[in-house]
Amino acid sequence: MAKKIPVEQLKPGMYVSDLGSDWMAHPFLRNHFAVEDEATIGKIVAAGIHEVYIDPARGLDVADAPTEHEVRREIEAEMLRAATATAPGHRISAGEELGRARKVHGEANKIIHHIMNDVRLGRQVQVEAVEPLVEQMTESILRNAGALLSLCRVKNKDDYTFQHSVSVCALLVAFCRAVGLDAQTIHLAGVGGLLHDIGKVRIPDRILNKPGRYAEDEFAIMKNHVVESKKILDATPGISEISVQVAHEHHERYDGSGYAQGLKGEAISQMGKMAAICDVYDAITSVRVYHKGMAPHEALRKIFEWSKFHFDPLLVQQFMRAIGIYPVGTMVLLESGRIGVVLEQAEGNLLQPSVKVFYDSRRQQYLAPQVVDLAKPLGHGGADKIAGHETPEKWGIDLAKFI
């Protein structure tokens, strides 16, 4: 069983099983490796990593360090205590909004694709093409955030950069709404979210499209996309400072270990801190050639754990309340043995979302899809409870068919 230790206790001869950091925040080719010398420890510290998991079965042990199971149990208890607020309300059901959300989601992917291609050819960003789209996405989220966010969970590996931009836009709009920001600020944040990775058009294709983890020199080049994003947006007529903050600061970290400016704490704008959370959440839940996407609940737990150093803890709690303990798109196992996918959050309780059930885990057979509102009592379509999250791979389920 892996154990968690502060980097100050790390020694040569130990085996790191998890660097305790999102994969884009460190320069190592792997997330697990043997610690051979002090120089390796120095690289870990320089990457802004404060805590790591070690595997005592493959290296030296720290006798009194907490196990991964103990850490997980403590973090999930903290998440439950933090989730005291209710999720933002919605005007209509996710099912009613899904058709419109699907249309705007498809349009968003086309537009960001065209914009990035135009910038690659030396043309300016056309803000007038972005703003109506962000308005439509915002209106969809105001009607029901779950519909659009569920569509953002499904990505094509070949179009990741474009789809990630759309997802960050949607997540940031939903986050801003939950925090209570005004309509104009939400709109400008959405524009920034859609354009936050525009600088990637200036990164060589051999690096941007590399089917594997970056070498150290490639990682340094890749990080420069933040600087390029700011240059492109600064030259864009009609762009707002809020939108530029999203693009320029979404890789900054609360402890100062991020890039490109190495800002720390309150030196990072609120929008930059919020964008960082949305960006990492979408990145670590997405499947890449070299990275297996986490389940939404697992990703949220990791971000909550990392907020000790990398993110504003209060904003992480607010993000969790915005998308739920079990975010839209999470595959869950109910106490009845049924398996389903979370469709939308309940206004009264983050632990009682609406779930589309479609599989019986005990009989190992598919069921006729049915929406179960866990906030309702027995006899009214509810009276069940989430026992935990599941992975589609474990059951051989194509989750995209049920979202």
JOBEL-V965859 format. One line per field, one symbol per residue. psi: psi as a letter, one per 20 degrees, with the letter a starting at -180 (. if undefined). Layout:
psi = ???
This chain:
psi = pqqpqqhhipqpiropipikqqhjjqjqhqiprpohrhhgghhgghjkphqrpqohijaqrogjqqrhggggggghhhghhhlhqqqqrqhrrhhhigghghghgghghgghggghhghhjjrqpnhihgghghgggghghhgohhgghhhihpqphhkggghhggghggghghghghhkqrggggghggggghjhkhiiijpphhghjplrqqrghhggghhihgghgggghhjopjqrhghhgghhjijqqhjjjariikqqciipqghghghgggggghgiiqprhjopqqqgggghgghggiihghrohghgghghhhiqgnqpippqprhiiqqappgqqqhhpijmrppoqjqohgilqqrpppppoiiqrpikjckrqphrqrqhhhjkpnhhij.
